């Protein structure tokens, strides 16, 4: 059971929820894993570089985060098979954030202070990232964060390899307005990402002659979705767009009851920003066929690099496994970190690694990416529609990579601001 959180703006919720058991690994609270099958951190030698992996392997977010760990381990295995980094093998120490934000902060401090890792790959929800942000900034350490998020943040100590809002949320709203209608009902989990995302969406709709007809939230892990569906039917009696930022296994109940209420994708298309191939598989593809998701990567991206990555992942973890956007962003961030360490000539001097990370390029499964001066990466934007096999038909994409904008340009409080960590006079937030 998740403990009561110290931060007033975070939530209390149970870790024992529907569907999660399908993805749980046999992990203790201080599980350690390496891709060379090394033993514990205490026995590691000077021939290894220790990194931390910190995700939810239990609780409501395990439905999404366990697969991200698999992707990170695959990258580490590949790197180690080719000689490692600076002639040393990577030793990964895995910790379970347990879908509890205080636990994330405690585990981050443990990995830094006790295990003495040189970096941490971790978090999914913005609540977990916000919980550990103070740890990394107070200790001047380094986090690589792989999931799309709400922006409105640009930390010197964090590298963000998921989408900023202008690389996911904003293009999705534009596409919906042009193709699906002007009236939007916003539904999300009750924490920082959905609430901030919906603030952005409401400002964007106002600017583009759209209309927000309703907005409602559900605590993480909660499955009591009937009141929300009732409100959707009342606000959109003749149909309209549902913009979904629910996270975790609340989506299981939401899509099942949405279909049960007769709200199908023909009249009530749902655009999700936290549901990808793995979640479709766990929720049940029969409940999602015809609905939409906005990401930078889908398993169906038709490039040689992606086909090889999907094949390598399935050969490692099973032919029935799927890949998705957060997994891909997690996979490539390990390689971006490796390249930065090699350019810096050290894994221990984090200032040098941070400097070297900016400008790093990688030919990723999603397409070419580049780490920008604001610690976010340029990414292609795609919209997919769930098809009968549970994968996505890509129905729209940008012509190339979109430059990230952490500070949102629709929200009045942050319009006109940017981030540049190559210039000490600019830093995390400056007026353009």
Long-range contacts (C-beta under 8 A, 24 or more apart in sequence): 2-59, 2-98, 2-99, 2-100, 3-100, 3-102, 3-103, 5-100, 5-101, 5-102, 6-102, 7-101, 7-130, 7-131, 9-191, 9-192, 10-101, 10-127, 10-130, 10-131, 10-191, 11-127, 11-190, 11-191, 11-219, 11-220, 12-219, 13-60, 13-99, 13-219, 13-220, 13-221, 13-222, 14-60, 14-221, 15-58, 15-59, 15-60, 15-98, 15-99, 15-100, 15-221, 16-59, 17-59, 17-60, 17-221, 17-223, 17-248, 17-249, 18-223, 18-249, 18-252, 18-253, 19-63, 19-249, 19-252, 19-282, 19-283, 20-58, 20-59, 20-60, 20-62, 20-63, 20-249, 22-63, 22-282, 23-62, 23-63, 23-66, 23-67, 23-282, 24-57, 24-58, 24-62, 24-66, 25-57, 25-66, 25-69, 27-57, 27-58, 27-94, 27-96, 28-96, 29-95, 29-96, 29-98, 30-95, 30-110, 31-57, 31-94, 31-95, 31-96, 32-93, 32-94, 33-73, 33-92, 33-93, 33-94, 34-76, 34-89, 34-90, 34-91, 34-92, 34-93, 35-73, 35-76, 35-77, 35-80, 35-89, 35-90, 35-92, 36-80, 36-89, 36-91, 38-89, 38-91, 41-91, 41-93, 41-115, 41-116, 44-91, 46-88, 47-88, 47-89, 48-88, 48-89, 48-90, 48-91, 49-84, 49-85, 49-86, 49-88, 49-89, 49-90, 49-91, 49-118, 49-341, 49-347, 50-91, 50-92, 50-93, 50-115, 50-116, 50-117, 50-118, 51-76, 51-90, 51-91, 51-92, 51-93, 51-117, 51-118, 51-119, 51-120, 51-121, 51-337, 52-92, 52-93, 52-94, 52-95, 52-108, 52-111, 52-112, 52-115, 52-117, 52-119, 52-120, 52-121, 52-122, 53-92, 53-93, 53-94, 53-95, 53-120, 53-121, 53-122, 54-94, 54-95, 54-97, 54-104, 54-107, 54-108, 54-111, 54-120, 54-121, 54-122, 54-123, 54-132, 55-96, 55-97, 55-122, 55-123, 55-124, 56-96, 56-97, 56-98, 56-99, 56-124, 56-128, 57-94, 57-96, 57-97, 57-98, 58-96, 58-98, 58-99, 59-98, 59-99, 59-100, 59-221, 60-99, 60-220, 60-221, 60-248, 60-249, 60-250, 61-97, 61-99, 61-124, 61-125, 61-128, 61-220, 61-247, 61-248, 62-99, 63-248, 63-249, 63-278, 63-279, 63-282, 64-124, 64-247, 64-248, 64-274, 64-278, 64-279, 64-326, 65-97, 65-124, 67-278, 67-321, 67-324, 67-326, 67-327, 68-124, 68-146, 68-147, 68-326, 68-327, 68-330, 69-94, 70-313, 70-316, 70-317, 70-321, 70-327, 71-313, 71-323, 71-327, 71-328, 71-330, 71-331, 72-121, 72-330, 72-331, 72-334, 74-312, 74-313, 74-316, 74-317, 74-331, 75-330, 75-331, 75-332, 75-334, 75-335, 76-334, 77-316, 78-312, 79-334, 79-335, 79-338, 85-338, 85-341, 85-342, 85-347, 86-341, 86-342, 86-345, 86-346, 86-347, 88-347, 93-117, 97-122, 97-123, 97-128, 99-220, 99-221, 99-248, 101-127, 101-128, 101-130, 101-131, 102-131, 104-128, 104-131, 104-132, 105-131, 105-132, 105-134, 105-135, 108-132, 108-135, 108-136, 108-143, 109-135, 109-139, 112-139, 112-141, 113-139, 118-142, 118-347, 118-348, 118-350, 118-353, 119-143, 119-144, 119-337, 119-347, 119-350, 119-353, 120-144, 121-146, 121-330, 121-333, 121-334, 121-337, 123-147, 124-247, 124-326, 125-191, 125-193, 125-220, 125-247, 126-150, 126-191, 126-192, 126-193, 126-196, 127-191, 127-192, 127-193, 129-158, 130-192, 133-157, 133-158, 140-350, 141-350, 142-350, 142-353, 142-354, 144-333, 144-334, 144-336, 144-337, 146-326, 146-329, 146-330, 146-333, 147-326, 147-329, 148-273, 148-274, 148-295, 148-296, 148-325, 148-326, 149-193, 150-192, 150-193, 150-196, 150-197, 150-200, 151-196, 151-200, 151-405, 151-406, 151-407, 151-408, 152-196, 152-406, 152-407, 152-408, 152-411, 152-414, 153-406, 154-374, 154-375, 154-376, 154-406, 154-407, 154-419, 154-421, 154-428, 154-429, 155-375, 155-428, 156-354, 156-375, 156-421, 156-427, 156-428, 158-375, 159-333, 159-336, 159-337, 159-357, 159-371, 159-375, 160-375, 160-376, 160-377, 160-404, 160-406, 161-329, 161-330, 161-332, 161-333, 161-336, 161-369, 161-376, 161-377, 162-296, 162-325, 162-326, 162-329, 163-295, 163-296, 163-379, 163-381, 163-404, 164-376, 164-404, 164-405, 164-406, 165-197, 165-200, 165-405, 165-408, 166-402, 166-404, 166-405, 166-408, 166-409, 167-296, 167-379, 167-381, 167-402, 167-404, 168-273, 168-294, 168-295, 168-296, 168-381, 169-197, 169-200, 169-201, 169-273, 169-294, 170-200, 170-204, 170-410, 171-294, 171-381, 171-383, 171-398, 171-402, 172-243, 172-271, 172-273, 172-292, 172-294, 172-383, 173-201, 173-204, 173-205, 173-208, 173-210, 173-243, 174-208, 175-294, 175-383, 175-396, 176-241, 176-243, 176-269, 176-271, 177-205, 177-208, 177-209, 177-210, 180-241, 180-269, 180-271, 181-239, 181-240, 181-241, 182-209, 182-210, 182-211, 183-210, 183-211, 183-213, 183-236, 183-240, 183-241, 184-210, 184-211, 184-212, 184-213, 184-240, 184-241, 184-242, 184-243, 185-212, 185-213, 185-214, 185-215, 185-216, 185-231, 185-232, 185-235, 185-236, 185-240, 185-241, 185-242, 185-243, 186-212, 186-214, 186-215, 186-216, 186-243, 186-245, 187-215, 187-216, 187-217, 187-218, 187-228, 187-232, 187-242, 187-243, 187-244, 187-245, 187-246, 187-254, 188-217, 188-218, 188-244, 188-245, 188-246, 189-217, 189-218, 189-219, 189-220, 189-245, 189-246, 189-247, 189-248, 189-250, 190-217, 190-218, 190-219, 190-220, 191-220, 191-247, 193-245, 193-247, 194-245, 194-246, 194-247, 197-245, 197-273, 198-243, 198-245, 199-411, 200-408, 200-410, 200-411, 201-243, 203-408, 203-410, 203-411, 203-412, 204-410, 207-410, 213-240, 218-246, 218-250, 218-254, 220-247, 220-248, 220-250, 221-248, 221-249, 221-250, 222-250, 223-249, 223-250, 223-252, 223-253, 224-253, 225-250, 225-253, 225-254, 225-257, 225-258, 226-257, 228-254, 229-254, 229-257, 229-258, 229-261, 229-263, 232-263, 232-268, 233-261, 233-263, 236-268, 238-267, 239-267, 239-268, 240-267, 240-268, 241-268, 241-269, 241-271, 242-268, 242-269, 242-270, 242-271, 243-270, 243-271, 243-273, 244-270, 244-271, 244-272, 244-273, 244-274, 244-275, 245-272, 245-273, 245-274, 246-272, 246-274, 247-274, 249-282, 251-275, 251-279, 251-283, 252-282, 252-283, 252-284, 255-283, 255-284, 255-287, 255-288, 255-291, 256-283, 256-284, 256-287, 258-287, 259-287, 264-290, 265-289, 265-290, 265-291, 265-292, 266-290, 271-383, 276-324, 276-325, 276-326, 277-322, 277-323, 277-324, 277-390, 277-391, 277-392, 278-322, 278-324, 278-327, 279-324, 280-386, 280-390, 280-391, 281-322, 281-390, 285-386, 285-388, 285-389, 285-390, 288-386, 288-390, 289-386, 289-387, 289-388, 290-385, 290-386, 291-385, 291-386, 292-383, 292-384, 292-385, 292-386, 292-395, 293-383, 293-384, 293-386, 293-392, 294-381, 294-382, 294-383, 294-384, 295-324, 295-325, 295-382, 295-384, 296-325, 296-328, 296-329, 296-366, 296-379, 296-380, 296-381, 296-382, 297-323, 297-324, 297-325, 297-328, 297-329, 297-364, 297-365, 297-366, 297-382, 298-324, 298-325, 298-382, 298-384, 298-391, 298-392, 298-394, 299-323, 299-324, 299-391, 299-392, 300-384, 300-391, 300-392, 300-393, 300-394, 301-365, 301-366, 301-367, 301-382, 301-394, 303-365, 303-367, 305-363, 305-364, 305-365, 306-365, 306-366, 309-365, 310-365, 322-390, 322-391, 323-365, 325-366, 328-364, 328-365, 328-366, 331-365, 332-362, 332-364, 332-365, 332-366, 332-369, 335-362, 336-360, 336-362, 336-369, 336-371, 336-377, 354-421, 358-421, 358-422, 367-400, 367-401, 368-401, 369-401, 370-401, 372-403, 372-404, 373-419, 373-420, 373-421, 373-422, 373-423, 374-404, 374-406, 374-418, 374-419, 374-420, 374-421, 375-419, 375-421, 376-404, 376-406, 377-404, 378-402, 378-403, 378-404, 379-404
